[in-house]
């Protein structure tokens, strides 16, 4: 329409019974530009930290395949994206000035004609969420690495994944993905991330522990160079080094030599997994005996080394133990609880904690999760948790 004059503005105010003295002196006259449409623009609400990322010139990435809900990732955090509807229409006006800016700029004419470039009834809201990392292990487990002599590796038709591939497939930030690759002991072979097949990993670990035994080294001071010299004829040196990194902490002593301090708990845990893998259930006391005999000299086995790997059934006579790996359980909260309650009807907090610990959001406790997804009751003076809903 035509540009409004001050007189017309005042007449409109009078009709609307508004006292001009109570209003800001400057009037915006808005008109839709011919190309302003809905859906052209999306609004994204950012917290100060994410604003700072963009202002520093870093980028934010939206990740997810067609069948997944989109997440937005910064360098080191992951956010769920949800659409929030607004009751008022939001108008986009380029170069729009706030009252503060207008006050500072006294000389400005008191009628401003602005064109609306677009509008929206909703915006994207971000909520910090746990990175969705289950899929990382799943992808790498399609084709675990069985060693240099494996025929399967030469003929394999499975996809192999570079860092770039994983960044496009996994709904997590780059730092979260790289950290998780370390957690699951993945290694880079010929530019691709791989997980060692469990039997091959055990074979490598066995070479190392036997060498430690025969050389009578201290578990806290295993020399890298000698390991590579002694075992290099049996396996590729980068595999020997990888197993030392997976099961030990690397350090350099005063002479500049590289040593490893072996993680006793992790080695005991792996050997327990090897023993439990071959049985559905194992008599607990027999298992404990065999397990202690199977670990390297000088190591002590303890059941708390098996958190999130195996579960003791105290209700059976005799007591039994069986393999239950937290990484095999569903990633979603409700699905996880459904699956745990179908394995066992009632859980103590001590037993269930290792299987739900990873579901806790930033400042959330296991107790808060249990309150939400389970109901508690007392059984022989012990607090137990069961499902809030009937398990089908």
N, C-alpha and C positions, 0 to 999 in steps of 0.2 A: 504494500500500500504506500501512499504518499508519506513523506516525512511529517511528523507532528510538530506543531509550533508550541511554544510555552503556554499560549492562551488555551489551546486545545487541551493540553495536559491539565491546566488548572481547572478547566470546565469539567473534565472527567473526575478530578478529585472531589469537586463540589457535589457532583451527582452521587459519588460513592460515599458522601458525608465524611470525608477524611479531612482533618485539619493539616494543611501543608506545613505548619510550624512544627508539628510532631514528627515529620518525616525528614529523611536526609535530603539536603538541597538538590543533589544530583538525581536526575531521572534517566533510567535506561529505557529506551524504546526498542523493543525486540521485534525482529521479523525473521521468518524462516528463509534461509537462502534456498534457491531452487534445488540444490543438490542435497539438502539435509534430509537424511532418512534414518529410520531406526535400523539397528543391526549393522550399521556401517562401523560403529565404534564399540569396543568393549572396555568397561572400566574394571580395573584391578586394584583392590585395596592392599597396600603394602604396609608392613610394620617398619619402624624406623631403620632397623638393621638391614632390611632388603632394599630400602631406598638408598642407603649408604652404598650398598653393593653396586647399584646401577649408576649412582653418581660417580663412583670410583671407576666407571667404565667397564665393570665386569658384566657378564650376561647372566640372565636367568633362562632356564630351559624347561620346556614342557615335555614330559616324557610319558610314554604309554603306547601300547599297541591298540589296534581298533577295538578289541573286546575288553580293554581295561579302562578303569576310571583315570582321567588325567591327573598327574601330579606336577607340581612346579618345583624345580630344584635350583638352589643356589650352588655355590662351590661345595658347601659342606652340610646343607640341610635340605629336608624334603617337606613339602607342604601339600595337603589335600586341597583341591580346588572345588568350591561349592558355589552355586549361583544363589545370591541373596536378592530377593525382590524388594523393591522400595515402593512405598505407597505414593510418594510424590514423583513426578517425572523429573529426571535429571537432564538439564540442558547444557550442551557444550557451547561456550561462547569464547572464541579465540580472543586473546588480549583483554579479557574482562578485568576490570579493576575493582579491588575491594574498597570499602569505605575508608580504611586507613590510608590506602594509596591515594585516594582522591583528596583526602584532607591535606596530605603533604603537597598536593599539586593544586593549590588554590586557584590558579589562573584558569583551570579547565572550564569549558563551557558547561552549563548545568543541564544540558540535554545531550545524552549520548545515544547515538543510533548504532545498535549492534545487530549483527546477523547471527542466527543460531546455526551452527555447523552440523549439529546432530543431537540426538536425544536418546535416553535409555531409561528403562524401568527396572533395571537390575544391574548388579555388578558382581564380579568374582571375589569371593572371600577366601582368604588362605588360612588354613589351620595347620600348624606344625604337626607332622605325623611320623610314625616310625617308617624308616625306609623299607620298601618291599623287597627284601633280599632273598627270600626263599628260592625264587626262581633262578638266582645265580648258581646255587649249588645244583639245582635240577638240570640246568643247561649243561654244566660241566660234567655231571654224572652220566649224561647220555653216552659219553665216550671216554671213560677213565683211561689214564695212561698205564699200560701194563709193562712198560720197560722197552729198551731199545731193540730187543729181539722179537717183540710181539709181531706176529703175522697180521693180527687184526688191525694194527696201526697202519700197515702198508695198504690194506684193502678197504679201510674204513670209509663208509659213505656218510658218516655223521658230519654235521657242520663243526668247524672248530672256530673258537672265538678270540678275536683280538680285543684290546682294551676298548677301541672304538666301537666294536660290535656290542660289547657289554653295555657301554654308555647309551647305546640307542635302544637296547632291549630291557634294561633293568630300571625300575622306577625308584631311583635313589640318586643322590648327588655323587659327584666323582669321588670325593673324599670318603664317603660312606662305602662306596663300591670297592675302592682300593683297600680300605681297612678290612672289609669283609673277606676279600681275597686272601689276606694274611690270616684271618681267623680260621678259614677253612683249609689253610695250608695249600693253597693253589700254587702252582709254579709255572713260569713262562718257559715253554719249550718251542723253539723255532718260531718265536713271535706270538704263539697262541697260549692262552691260559688253560692249564690242565689240572685235574685232580688225579693224584695217584690212585690206582686201583688198590683196594685195601691189602690184598695178599702181597702185592709187589711192595707196598709200603712196609709191611711187616718183614718181608725178606730183607729190605735195606736196613731196617732198624735192628734186625737180628745180626746182620754183619757187623754193625757198629757195636752192639752190646757184647758180642763175642770177642771183638778186638779189645774192648775196654777190659774185659775179664782176663784175656790171655796176657795183656800187658800190665795188669794190676794197676791201671790208672785210677786216680781219684775221679769220682763222677763229676766233681766240680772243676776238673781241669783236663779236658780231653783235647789233645792238640790236633788242629785241623790238618797241618801238613802231613803228619804221620798217617792220619786216617786216609788221606788222598793217596799217599804212596802205597800203603798196604792194601787198600781196597780197590784202587784204580783199575786193577786188572779184572776185577769181578763185575764192576758197574761203572757207568759214566761218572766222572768226578763231580759234575754239577748235580747229579742225583745224590751222591754221598753228602755233598755240602747242603743240599736241600733238606735231607733228613735230619742233619745236625741242627739246622735252623728251625725245623719244625718241632724238634724234641729237646732243644737246648737254647741257651742264651749265649750269644757270641760276645767275646770281649778280647781285648789285646793286653797282654801283660807288659811289665817294664822293659822286657827285651824286644818288644815289638812283635812277638809271636802271637798268632791267633789261636784262642782256645774257646771251648764251649763248656758251659756249666749245664749239665743235663737236668731236665725237668723230671724229677722222680714221679710225681703224680701223673704226668701225661703218659709216661712210659707204662706205668702200672695199669692205667686206664685202657691203653691200646691193647695190652696183652689180655686184659679181662674181656674186651670186646671180641678178640680172636677166639677165646675159649667159649664165650656165650653164644657166638654166632652159630655154632654147630649143634646147639640143643634148644628145644622149645622152652623147657624149664630145667633148672639145675638144682639139685639138693644144695641148700645154702652152705652147710658146714663142709661138705665135700668140695664144693666150688672154692671156698676160701682156702682150703688146704692145697688144692691143685694150683690155684692162682699164685699163692706165696712161693710155691716151688718153681713156678714158671718165670718169675721175674729175675732180673740180674742180681747177682750176689750183692748184699748190702742195701737192697731196697726193701721197704716195708709196705705191704699192701694194706689199705684201709677202705672200708665200704664208702666213706664219704668222697673217695676219688671217683666214684661212679655216678655222681649227681647228673641227672639228665641223660644218662646212658642206660642204666639198669635199675630195676625196681625189685625190692624184696617183698615177698608175700608172707607176712607174719601170720596170716590166718590159716595157712595150710600146715598140715603135720606130716612130715617134718617141714620146716620153713624152706621156701624155694626162692630162687632169684631168676629173673628173665630179662632179656634185652628189651629196652624201650627207649628209643632215641628221640630226643626233643626235636631234632631236625626233620624227623619223618612226620611230625604232627602238623595239622593245618595252621596257616598263618593268621587267619581271622580270629578274633576273640571268641565269638559264640561257637564257631566251628571247633576251635581248640577245646573248649570246655565240653562240648558234646562228645568229642572223641575221647577225652579223658574219662568222662562218666560212663562211657560205654565199655571202657577197659576195666574200670573199677567203680563200684557204685558209691562208696564212701571213702574219702581221702582225709588224712590228717594234713595240717598245714605244712609240716616238715616234708612229707612225701610229695605234695603237689607243687611246692614252691619251685623246684628246678624246672618243672614243666610249664610254668606260666611266667616265670621271672622275666623272660624276654618280651612279654606282652606289655609290661609296665611302660606307660608314657613317661615323659620327662620327670615329673615329681610325684608320680603315682606309686603307691605301695602295693605289695602283694595282697595285703589285707583289704585294701579298697577294691581291688579286682574281685576278690572272693565275695565281698559283700554284694557286688553287683551281679555276679554270674552264678552264685551258689547260695545254698541256705545251710545254716549250721545247726548242729544238734549235739547233745552230749551222749557219748557211748562209753560205758564203763569209766566215767570220769574223764574221758578224753574228748576234746572238741573235734568233731568231724564235719566234713562238708559234702553235700550231695547236690544233685541237679535241681535247679529251680523249675524245670519243666520235665514232663515225662519223656524218657528217652525212647525213641521209636525203635 
